[in-house]
Amino acid sequence: MRLKMQIEKTLSDSQGIPRARATRVTLQGSQGVAYEILTPVFMPVGTLGSVKGMTTHELKKIGAQVILGNTYHLYLRPGHLRIEKLGGLQRFMGWDGPLLTDSGGFQVFSLSKLNKTDDDGVTFQSHIDGSTHRFTPELSMEIQKSLGSDIVMAFDECPPYPTTPEKVQTAMQRTLKWASRGLEVPLQDHQARFGIVQGGLYEELRVVSAREITALPFDGFAIGGLSIGETPELMRKMAHFTAPLLPQDKPRYLMGVGRPEDLVEGVRAGIDLFDCVMPTRNARNGQLFTSLGKINIKNARYADDPSPLDPDCSCETCQKYSKAYLRHLFICGEILSARLNTLHNLTFYLNLMHQMRNSILENRFDDWVKNFYTQKKNQMSAGIES
Amino acid sequence: MRLKMQIEKTLSDSQGIPRARATRVTLQGSQGVAYEILTPVFMPVGTLGSVKGMTTHELKKIGAQVILGNTYHLYLRPGHLRIEKLGGLQRFMGWDGPLLTDSGGFQVFSLSKLNKTDDDGVTFQSHIDGSTHRFTPELSMEIQKSLGSDIVMAFDECPPYPTTPEKVQTAMQRTLKWASRGLEVPLQDHQARFGIVQGGLYEELRVVSAREITALPFDGFAIGGLSIGETPELMRKMAHFTAPLLPQDKPRYLMGVGRPEDLVEGVRAGIDLFDCVMPTRNARNGQLFTSLGKINIKNARYADDPSPLDPDCSCETCQKYSKAYLRHLFICGEILSARLNTLHNLTFYLNLMHQMRNSILENRFDDWVKNFYTQKKNQMSAGIES
């Protein structure tokens, strides 16, 4: 087995549809030791082989279970063959836990300088030096095979938002064909594969995409093409619509989502895995998530504030430093600012998921969600930035 | 007692002059708990209230005993009165060990956009926003009192290099007068004060400066005005000349020095305390100190190198990561690069001091120095960058 999922608890919504759930995902692992992931789970993003500012030791310490690596970035720098020679991405970056790699699909469309898609693949220019490269479904598999991740994502076409329904349909059909082609490429024994549902904001396309992709022998399924510019309401509606189209007995992954409330809605919809650069990127920009609401640490009101960032947080940042110090570090552009902020934001996200998981297991998820929104409302009426 | 020094061992040179020594410096501490510093010691520089990229927890872990804060920088941002209100610099930055603050003298001359010195003080423009400020010996004491450091440095004038003997003499005389004026300003009970010997590269001026400054009731003495552009040979010669002019029974501090071999020569001369931005700044620039010589980690030769940075180093960077990974992080400008490099370089510096201290205590310092230079010579003939 490459991947096994044990469902510990599933909650149904008012219409009897199975939704929020807690599961244990077991991965074979490349070193003869299996990994276990407790879901719902948030996966910190380690774009270039590091979760920006963090050591893998710290990630473990704050409860990160699985991290994400970016195929597009690692292909360009330092190169997947180099990483393979050095023992794979986990060994390269010193992470002895499970790893998921994306397919590079999203990045070639969103990051590269120019890109030209045909039925066979995508030709693009590197965002670093403008050099020309070409990704195909086969190459994406080869790269991820070299990286040695535990979960490999199918190569998909993610059309921009907004665009025409025709273009969304073409991309969705292409994604299906690319999924089949990718499946022909052998991976390492331990590597599981996830297919990706596309179809934009069109329910009828999502239905077709889900039906076709779930007919293929993938170990799990992702919902792609969301959180790319549409409103949060539309994103949530589509996640809610699509999740039940995916099989109960395999992991579900909502790609690139999102804000804390988006994670809550994702879990409500029945999603198991999430990733997003928001906690790490916002941390570097001084945007911090706390149990009392969102805080912009550069705000002058914190200049003399001796209190911790979040009184309810047990991370080193909150246990040891004041808002005044964090503001000072941010204003001065000190490296420690990015570190301490990232440590906190990731702790916040990981705790949020942990709380949701426990409340599902203890059959009090609805109350937890109600309380989450009550707190949010109180924060807004109390004038806390959010 | 604010400061007490116990000499554990002193070695004499071939002319019978007492030189290299190992001591225990006890500081009263502001929290009712005394601090002990084992010398010779290197003090990492925490310019703006953080040793760039490092947490104070990490600094403790790698054996940092005392760190340095910069009066000029902290006066400008976030302001000394703000830090005072927040409980002093140590509390502000979460460092529960001894702290030394410089006087701001060196920075107003080297960093500020414009500066104008008269007998009373220095008027200067901030390097950040061009705003006009004025430091006097009295204000420097007031600022350091607010910061609450354990060792306060006298406000000195450090003339640029090269300059005329007249200007060096004027600055030296002014430094003496400013030292006396500073002594009139009461500090916190626990704060010790160090005077600074100036006089550039002129032995006769150093003699006068040392004689006059050591006649004042300081708790320790620093050699200033070196490592500002003169050759390493001249710097060492002057440190060697000046050290024996300072009292045996008080700590001696060579300011802003330097490279590993400069620390070795400083200890040989009889110096106890050192500080320099070199290990931290070089780390951020990818210049790493190892037991096999200096390494520029961006060099292409390390792109596929699976070996640790320094096989003889026990720091997390060397225990966990390869040169290939460190090069990759540096090339990509990842924050983790600055962290891991700084962790290593500081470990290297702290270990170097630790080794020297032990070899003094065990009466084998001369052999240790001989071995240090033999290794250095071998590295150079083996073509290792240095």
Interface residues (C-beta under 8 A of the other chain):
Chain A: L48 G49 S50 K52 G53 M54 T55 T56 H57 R77 P78 R82 K85 L86 G87 F92 M93 G94 A303 D304 P306 E316 K320 Y321 S322 A324 Y325 R327 H328 L329 I331 C332 E334 I335 L336 A338 R339 L340
Chain B: L48 G49 S50 K52 G53 M54 T55 T56 H57 R77 P78 R82 K85 L86 G87 F92 M93 G94 A303 D304 P306 E316 K320 Y321 S322 A324 Y325 R327 H328 L329 I331 C332 E334 I335 L336 A338 R339 L340
